[in-house]
Amino acid sequence: MDIGFGDPRMKGFVTNVGLITSSGPHGDNIMACEWTYRISYSPSLLAVCIGRGKATSENILFSKEFGVNICSTQQNEVSSIAGRSSGKTTNKIGALKELGVEFNNGEEIDVLMVKESSIKAECNLIKVVDVGDHPILIGEVVKITTNEADPITYHKGKYWNVGENIPKPDSNRMEEINTTVQKHVKSS
Ligand SMILES: Cc1cc2nc3c(=O)[nH]c(=O)nc-3n(C[C@H](O)[C@H](O)[C@H](O)COP(=O)(O)O)c2cc1C
């Protein structure tokens, strides 16, 4: 089955946005990547799914390292700029710097990191899972820092705040849930 870009049946997904930084044959570069996931605690692994042939993918396959900068609610413009053009034809880092976005040098990798991101994780590429049209690049985290900035969410092609916390069920309902689940515990 093929479910193309923009298909309304995929509108139920909510993601974060990773600003993926890299350096390689296409110079210093940044792209927006909503398919950015945490996939292991120990070792600490992150996965990013990146379309084949993108500048970011070619940089990472060359240098074997990348930065995952989780986009904050203050960085929607960064995401849009990073996601709109290719590092093969546009110096997005140069444009962003001129627009006032600040970068730091990575401490463990030779890649720029986006200052003020919610999470900044420096990764060494350890595996490529070459599936579908967005191969999975898995990186082991070698340095990670966070700040108080709220992460942005991405849903229905738009940026959102995380929003309000959904309250837990009240105590009566909790009791009903616990009793019901207990009734369905499988005997070993
Ligand atoms: C919010 C947002 C999320 C995106 N998520 C992804 C993604 O998960 N994977 C991907 O390959 N491209 C994604 N893109 C598109 C890339 O960012 C876009 O193709 C970019 O131009 C690639 O840059 P590069 O060629 O410099 O690597 C996204 C774009 C936006 C705006």
The ligand as a Gaussian input file, in Angstrom:
#p B3LYP/6-31G(d) Opt

LIG

0 1
 C        7.952000      20.379000      10.000000
 C        8.711000      19.566000       8.981000
 C        9.004000      18.238000       9.229000
 C        9.719000      17.466000       8.310000
 N       10.001000      16.159000       8.600000
 C       10.765000      15.430000       7.742000
 C       11.136000      14.095000       8.081000
 O       10.763000      13.540000       9.127000
 N       11.951000      13.426000       7.215000
 C       12.377000      13.990000       6.029000
 O       13.119000      13.337000       5.275000
 N       12.020000      15.247000       5.688000
 C       11.257000      15.981000       6.525000
 N       10.913000      17.274000       6.215000
 C       11.387000      17.842000       4.956000
 C       12.867000      18.240000       4.994000
 O       13.129000      19.078000       6.103000
 C       13.205000      18.928000       3.678000
 O       13.130000      17.992000       2.626000
 C       14.564000      19.625000       3.670000
 O       14.603000      20.462000       2.544000
 C       15.732000      18.666000       3.605000
 O       16.887000      19.441000       3.668000
 P       18.326000      18.948000       3.174000
 O       18.187000      18.516000       1.730000
 O       19.175000      20.186000       3.327000
 O       18.748000      17.831000       4.038000
 C       10.163000      18.055000       7.100000
 C        9.869000      19.410000       6.835000
 C        9.158000      20.156000       7.762000
 C        8.863000      21.609000       7.493000

